[in-house]
């Protein structure tokens, strides 16, 4: 049984449904990428998994628990953490305080997680005391991902982690995501840089109009002519 | 010398407004509505101090923290009875409700203590003469107490987990929720801290002047002006805002009748809202 399993999700922000039956699974230690055209419901699907979008029909199961429409503080306790695309750091707090806030619900010692995040992102270690709002876009993304790592998640949900970053920074962030994955953490991410992301993902989903369109391993999706023509720009 | 004397009075009044404004600004940043009951929480705190200090005859160093604690509990109680049920409401509904709370608290004070003015201690307090300046011991207590509260609040916001979570929630409430921060717990702490600080400012105000059921409400305008001056939601800005408004109010008595003192705060607030609605310190992040 997959660690994270969303089945036939239907829902949206309250008005018309955006998701019309999206299903996704993530196994332990897997990198799974969601791609698709604008408005396909990629980010909405990710939010629905995390309880931020109302799920009218369907199920979200994580590690044996039903989590559809649950409060985020309950979901993070189970080991599923989410990094939004925008406004994903506490701008007025220092880098270090941002990481501490990620571990708010923990009452045990967070020293080893802090050390691990600083090891994964050495750039943050040098800027512990800097206000997160004063960092570059790439460094802010590192803080956002680092914040989510503080709860020792089993699966990370990343909403377009490389949006608006320079090619060099995109490469660095993807490299770090692979590194995080090597620690055994599953990753489900929505990504615009589809070709790049599929090149290292274990599996990928192509969504269109709020439904699953294709689902295959990363290399197979890259090799799929139809996917390439429709969604990867030829 | 006359100007220095006025400056001293301004600093005393400014300290009271600054501390009250800090609490108002802090609660605005987290609760996202302008709490019109804040002035009457000052009144409540002042009268709790009256009970402990004047009626029960306990020393001020006991009465003062007790007044803070009881005001904090009252504030949290008001949240549990009223504001908690309105958490999902729009700010304007919360604002109107807070106005209702203000009336209830004021009426409660009036029922319990009557509509007349009272004082903590009868008799004349002799001011100390320091190089031609008149300084009353209460002035030193007020300014010293205000500094202690500012430092205490600063340490709380910077060093404690709940304090940091309060800043985080003020910064980005959605992200706080996503991070698993227990926002209800943070809100409870915000009311407790805000209520305690309001209670302290109320005792200061009563020490500086006298007790009256509308004492806090009369100061509310100046408190709001201080909070807006410093950029509402940014507690540190309210310190500067409070001092400037307190000093400006005192200096205005050179030119206009003292009866118009509150108008000075109002004028400053209007000017700030016209020319710099984001607050004077909006560039300075907390």
HADDOCK unambig.tbl for C-alpha pairs under 7 A between the chains (distance, minus, plus):
assign (segid A and resid 72 and name CA) (segid B and resid 177 and name CA) 6.48 0.50 0.50
assign (segid A and resid 72 and name CA) (segid B and resid 178 and name CA) 5.50 0.50 0.50
assign (segid A and resid 72 and name CA) (segid B and resid 180 and name CA) 5.92 0.50 0.50
assign (segid A and resid 73 and name CA) (segid B and resid 177 and name CA) 6.84 0.50 0.50
assign (segid A and resid 73 and name CA) (segid B and resid 178 and name CA) 6.97 0.50 0.50
assign (segid A and resid 73 and name CA) (segid B and resid 180 and name CA) 3.90 0.50 0.50
assign (segid A and resid 73 and name CA) (segid B and resid 181 and name CA) 6.66 0.50 0.50
assign (segid A and resid 73 and name CA) (segid B and resid 182 and name CA) 6.97 0.50 0.50
assign (segid A and resid 76 and name CA) (segid B and resid 180 and name CA) 6.11 0.50 0.50
assign (segid A and resid 88 and name CA) (segid B and resid 175 and name CA) 6.50 0.50 0.50
assign (segid A and resid 90 and name CA) (segid B and resid 168 and name CA) 5.87 0.50 0.50
assign (segid A and resid 90 and name CA) (segid B and resid 171 and name CA) 5.97 0.50 0.50
assign (segid A and resid 90 and name CA) (segid B and resid 172 and name CA) 6.23 0.50 0.50
assign (segid A and resid 91 and name CA) (segid B and resid 171 and name CA) 6.87 0.50 0.50
assign (segid A and resid 92 and name CA) (segid B and resid 171 and name CA) 6.50 0.50 0.50
assign (segid A and resid 92 and name CA) (segid B and resid 285 and name CA) 6.15 0.50 0.50
assign (segid A and resid 92 and name CA) (segid B and resid 286 and name CA) 5.97 0.50 0.50
assign (segid A and resid 93 and name CA) (segid B and resid 168 and name CA) 6.94 0.50 0.50
assign (segid A and resid 101 and name CA) (segid B and resid 165 and name CA) 6.64 0.50 0.50
assign (segid A and resid 102 and name CA) (segid B and resid 179 and name CA) 5.43 0.50 0.50
assign (segid A and resid 104 and name CA) (segid B and resid 180 and name CA) 6.98 0.50 0.50
assign (segid A and resid 104 and name CA) (segid B and resid 181 and name CA) 5.77 0.50 0.50
assign (segid A and resid 105 and name CA) (segid B and resid 180 and name CA) 6.50 0.50 0.50
assign (segid A and resid 105 and name CA) (segid B and resid 181 and name CA) 6.43 0.50 0.50
